[in-house]
Amino acid sequence: MNIQFNRTFALPCIISGLVCMGCFTASTIPARPASGTTQRPGAAYSSFDSFKEMVNATDAVYQAAVRVTEPGTTDNPRFHGFFFYNCSPRDLSQFDPSGRYMVDMVISIEGREVQPDDKGEIGIIDLKNNHQWTQIGETTAWNWQQGCRLEWVPGSSTEIIWDDRSDDKKSFVSRIYNTKTKKTRTLPRPVYTLSPDGKTALTHDFERMKHGGTNFVGLDDVNGHVWAPENTGIYKMDVKTGKAEQIVSVRQMARLMFPAGLPADTAGGSMYIFREGYNPSGTRFIAFVKDVRINAAGQERTHTVGYSMTPDGKDIRYLYEEPSHHYWIDDENILDNVNAKAPGSDAVVRGYFHFKDDGSGKPAEMLWAASNGHDSFHPGGEWILTDTYNLEGFQYLYLYHIATKKFIVLGKFAFKVKGVQSKKDAGILRVDLHPRFSPDGNFVSFDANYEGLGRQIYMVDIRPVLKNPPGSGKN
């Protein structure tokens, strides 16, 4: 890589009101190995020079995956997980600061669209106590691809937040549970993401979302007949008081996207804002704007643009076209998997690109060519973790070593639909791995369905890789 990133953040390791486990060891996770992994004597892991080489390998060494959730029974199935992929060091954390406790949403349905009365159970998994699961709440505001935005409140070891439907079923709200007092309080709006200090929430109208698996069902979009309304957009909410205000409107963003004048062919279309995400220090955040249009033949076409702005919705900058799974490397640099031209090349390539938040809209560097995945940086800054969608019936979980540009495959998992391996895209009902690091960086947690048990949560111990990185001569 040609650039150096400023990675000056730290995660707390002391938990208040709970027992701190520090850096948990392999013995913390009881032996409950999942099928489909390979262990080869004498080799800690397999490394490759390219993504293509990794995917085509037939004798790779995979790290053992351990399931930490119970699938229930045929009559009472339990499916776990749901979108804990994070877009910055403190975004959407599945783990408490100590790494001992993990939040989880459990449902009992699969293979169909979500209905307004489909409940999810909200619980905590104790990784040090035989994966004991304790329910703390429930929700009827969730979707297949982004869950209910369940997470530990940044900076807190006692508060957990998630989205829900109000008691009168007329609006979407968010709930905050305190593990110390065992009490739950309600905020008047749902939450998409929280600031790094946990004090401010960013959100939008979930009922307005149009692309599959991202909306909350059961409420009508009051602006559904308007392509780019003024009275909806991005809201910020005080997490302590619940006071909320709109800081950016959809109409405002439409004018930025079309500076020469708003288009005329917007009948039946919809513009909306989604996927807000703060940079590590909270000085700016990213937001995606999606323009959905219907042509004369009734066909839908979409255009998505990424922008960044200050916490008050000011100083809005153009980032890049068709953003996907971004990660704030530091306050000024973003990693994303997009179709773009590498600097000095005329060829459009799908891959992981580095963008600077400078308004240019052009990538500063392409790190590697690869199919889409959910990327994040290791707490130490030396590794990038990501995955793939369904590639010929398999999903890949892997690390990219920045210094040597080597690919370390952690696992190759069969993609199954209702217990049967499939090469087909399952659409919004698919189970993405959405990998995430434990706070100490020693473990990777992910969702998968490769055992034929439906969506479950698994963990992989990556210390054999971290202790013997490529180039060390120890592998």
N, C-alpha and C positions, 0 to 999 in steps of 0.2 A: 504494500500500500504506500501511496505517496504522501499521505496526510497523517497528522498526529492529532488524536482527539483528547480533549480535556475531560478526564474521567475522575473528577474529584468529588465523589459522593461516598457516603458510608451508610451502612444499615445498622440499626441498633441490635444488640444481642441480649439485652436484659429485658425481661418481661415482667410487668407489674400485675400482681394479682394472680399470676399463674406460675407454675414451676418452670424455670429456665432449663432447657436441655443443652444449650450451647450448640456445638457442631455435632449433631447426632451421628452415630456410627452405624455400620451395616447391621450390627446386632439389634439396633433399634427397630429395624424392619423384620418382623418374623418371617421365617422361610415359607414363602407361598409363591414359588416361581410360576410364571406364566409360560405357556407353551410357545414354540416358534422362535426361540433364541438359540444361538450357537455358542458353545464354549470350546476353544481349541487349545490344548496344552501348549505352553511355551510362548503364546502370543497374547498380549494384553488387549490389543485392538487391531483393526485394519485401517490403514490410511491410503488415500488415493490422491492423484494429481489433478483430477477434474471431477465435476459432478457426474458427467456421462460415464466415466470409468467406474465410479462408485455404484451407480444404478445398474450397470451391466455386470458387476462382479458376481461370481457364482460360489466363491469360497470365502466370503467375508466372515470375520469374527464379530459377533454381536454381543453387546453387554446384556446381562440377565435383567429382564424386566420383572418387577414384583407388583402384583395387584394389591391395592390397599383398600379396596371396597368389596362389599358383599353383594352378589347379584340377585339374591333372593331366590324364589322358587318359580316354577312355571305358572302357578296360580297367583303368585304375588311377586312379580319381578320388580327389581330395583335397579334403575339405570342412573348413573352418577356423572357428575362433572359439569360441563357447560361453560366454555369460553373464559378461561382464565389467562389467555394470552395477553401479555402486557406490552405497552408501547413506550415505556420509559422505566427507569429503575424503580419508581415507586407507584407505578400504575397497575391497578387491578390485581393486587397481590392475593394469591390464594393462601399464602402462609402468614402466620403471625410473625413478629420480628424474630422470635427465637428459633423458628423452624419446626417447633414441636407440633403445632396445631394447624390444621388445614380445613378451610371451609369447603362445603360441598352442597350441591343441590341434587335432590333425588326425585325422579318421577317414575311412573309406572306404565307409561305408554311409549310406543315407538311406531314408526312407519306410517304416520298420518300427520296432518296439519294440526296445530295447536288450537284448541277451543277455549272460549272465555272461562269455563269452569274447570279447566285442567290445572290441578294443583301441583306445585313443587314443594317438597319439604326442604327446609334450610337446616343444615346441621354442621357440626364440627367433628373432625376426625382427630383423635389423639394418636399420633404416630408412635408415641412411647408406651402406650398402654394397649397393645394388641389391636391397634386401629379401631378403638372404641368409637362409635358414632353416637352423638348426642344431638337431638333435635332442639333447635332454638326458635323456629318460626316456620312460616310457609308463605307462598306467593301464588298469585294467579296472573302475574305480569311477567312473562318470560317468552323466549322464542328459541328456535333450534340452533341458531348460529351465534347468538350473543347472550344467551341465558337471561338472567335477571340482574346482571351487572353486580353480582355478589363479590364482595372483597372486604379485606381488613382495611379500616380507615387508616390512611398513611400517618405514621408517627404514633399510632396508638397500639397498645397490646391488649386492649380490653373492648374495643368497639368494632362491630361488623355491620356493614350496610348492604342493602339490596333493594330492588324495586318490587312494588306490589300494587294491587288495586285497592282503592280506598274502601272503607267499610260499607259505604253506600253504593259501591260499584260504579260511581259516576266519574271517577278520575283516576289517574295513575299517581302514586305517591312513592316514597321511599321509607324504609324502616331502618332504625339503628338499634342494634341489640348490644347491651353492655354485659360482658361475661362476668363481671364482678358483682354487679347489682342484680343481674338476671332480669332486668327491665328493658322494655322496648319503647322507643319514642318514634313518632311519625313526622316526616317532613312533607310539605304540601306538593312537591313535585318529584317526579322520578329523577334518577341520577344516571348520567352516562359515565362521567369520570370525576375524580376528585383532584384537587391541587396537591402538590407534594407535601404541603404542611397539613393537609386534611381539613382545612378550614372552609374551603369553597368548592362547590359542585358546579359542573357545567352540564347542561342538558338541552334537550330539544323535544319536540312533540313526537313521541314514539308512534302514535297512531298515524302519523303522516308518512312514515317510511313505506316505500313501495317495493324495494327489491327483496327477494325471497328470504325468509327466515330472520328478518331483522326488526320487524314491527311487533308491537303488543296488540293483540286482537281484543275485540269487545267494545271499543269506543270508536265513534265516527270521527273522521277528520273534519272539523267545522269549516276548514278552508279547502276542502276537497275539490271545490269547483273553481278555485283560483290557482293559476299557474305559479305565480311568485308573490305571495301576500306580504303585506307590511306587518301584520300583527302576529307573526310567528317567526321563529329563527332560533338563535342561541340565547339561552338564559343562564345567568349565574345565580347561585343560591348560597346563602350563608348557612353552613352546616349546623351551627349552634342555634340560630334563631329561626331558620326556615324562610327568612326574607329573600324574595327572588325578584329579579328584574331582567327584562330583555335587553341584551347588549348589542345584538346584530339582528337585522331582519333578513328574511329570504329575498325581499325586493332589493335591498341594498346590495346583496351579493349578486343578484341578477344584473344590476347595473355595472358591476365590476367585470362580470363575465362578458357582457355585451356593451362595451363603452361607446360603440357607434350607434347604439339604439337597440331597444328591446325587440326581439323577433316577433313576427306576426302569427306564425304557425304554432301557437301554443294551446289551441283548443284541445281539451282532453288530457293535456299534459300536466306535469307536476314538478316543481323544483323544491328541493329540501336540503337541509344541512344535517350531517351526521358525523360520527366518529371523531369527536373532539378529543384532544390529548395534549396535556401540558409537557413542556420541556422539563429537564431535571430540576431546575431551580424555580420553575413556575413563572418566569418572566414573559413567556409567550406560549401560545398553544396552536396546534394545527386543527383544521376543520375541513371536511370534505363537502363539496357542494355538487349535488347530482341534479342534472337537468334531464327530465324524462319527457320525450315528445312522441306523439302519435302521428304517423304520416297518413296520407290520403287512403292508403290501402289498409289502414288499421294496424299497421306494424309499429312496434315500439322500438325506439332507439334512444340510447342514453349517452350522456357525456358527463364525466366527473372531473373536477379540478380541485387540487389541494391548495389551501391558503394558510398562512399563519397570521397571528394577531396578538396584541397585548391582552391581558386578563380583562380589560374593560372594552374589548372589541375595537380598539383603535390600531392605527398603523398597520393596516391590513396589507400583506405582501403575497404576491403570487408565488407558489412553490413549484408545482409541476403537474403535468397532465396524467389523468387516469391513475391516481394513487391507489395503493392496495394495502399491504401490511407494513406500515411504517414503524420505525423505532428511532426515538431521539437518542443519538449517540452522546451528544452533549447539548449545550444550549443553542448551538449554531449549526449543527450538522444532523442530518437525517438519513437513515438507511431505509430503502424500500425495494420491493420486488416489482418491477414495472417493465413495460416494453419501451425501450429508449435506444438512442444512439450513444455509444461510448465516445468520449472525447477523441477527436481525430478520425472517427469512422463514419461512414455513410450508411452502414447496415443497422437496421433496427433489430435489437436482440432482447429476449426476455431474460432478465437477470437481476442481481442485487446491485443497486446503484447507490452511490453516495451523493446527496444533494446538500448544498449549503443554503441556509435560510437567508438568501441575499436578494431575492426577487428576480433572479435571472431565469429561473425555470429550467436551467440546463444542468445535467449531471456533472459533477466535478470528477467522477471516477466510476468505472464499473469494477466491482470486486470479482464477481464471477457470473457466468451464464448458468441459469438453472430455471426449472419450472417454479411456479409460485409456492410460497410457504410463509410461515409465521415466525419472523426473526426477532431475536433479542440478544443483547450483549451479556456476557458473563460478568459478574460483579468485579472480577479482576481486570476486565477489559482486554483480555488476550484471545478470547474465543467468541464466536457468534454461533448461537443455537438456532436451528430452524428445522423445518419438516417439508413434506410434500403432500399434495393431494393424492388421489388414487391414480397410480401409474401402473397400468396393466395388472390390476388386482392387488397392488401392494402400496403401502405408505412407508416412507423412509424418514427416520429420525437421525439427524446428523449434526456434527459440529464442524465449524470452519476455523482453522488455526490461522490467525491473521499474519503472524510473523513468517510462516513457511508456506502459506497458501495451500495447506493440506486439508483434505476432507476426511473426517473420522465418522464412519457410520456406526451409530449406536444401536439401531434396530431396523429390521425390515418386517413390517407387520401386514398380514393378510387383511384386505378390506372386505368386510362382510356385511351383508344386508339380511337381517333376520336369520343369522347363523350360516348363511351361504356366501362363499367368496364370490365377488363380482368385479368385473373390469369396467362396469358402467358407472357413470356419474349418478350418484343418488340425490342430486339436487340439494334442496334445503334440509333434507332428512339425513344427510351424510354426517359422519362423525369425524371431525378434524382432530388431529393430534393436539394442536394448540400448545406446544411445549413451553414450560416455564421452569426457571431455576429456583431451587430452595434459597433462602436468604444467604447461607454460607457458600453457595455455589457448588456444593459437593454432589447434589442430586438434581435430577430432572424429573418433573412430574408431567404427565400427559394423559389425555383421554384416548381411548381406543376401543374397537369392537372385535379385535382379531381372534379372541377366544370363542366367539360365537355366543357370548353372554350379553350382547348389547353393550351400550356405552358404559365403560368402567374407567376408574382412575388407576394408573400404574406409576411406578417410580423406578428410575435407573440410577445406580451408583456410578458416577463418572470419575471417581478419584483415581482409578487405574490409568485413565487418560490424562488427567490433570497433573499427576505426579510424574508422568513420563511423556512429556509432549514431543511431537515430531522434532527431530534434530538433536534430541538429547542423547541418542544412542542407547537408550534403555529399553526400547520396544523391540 
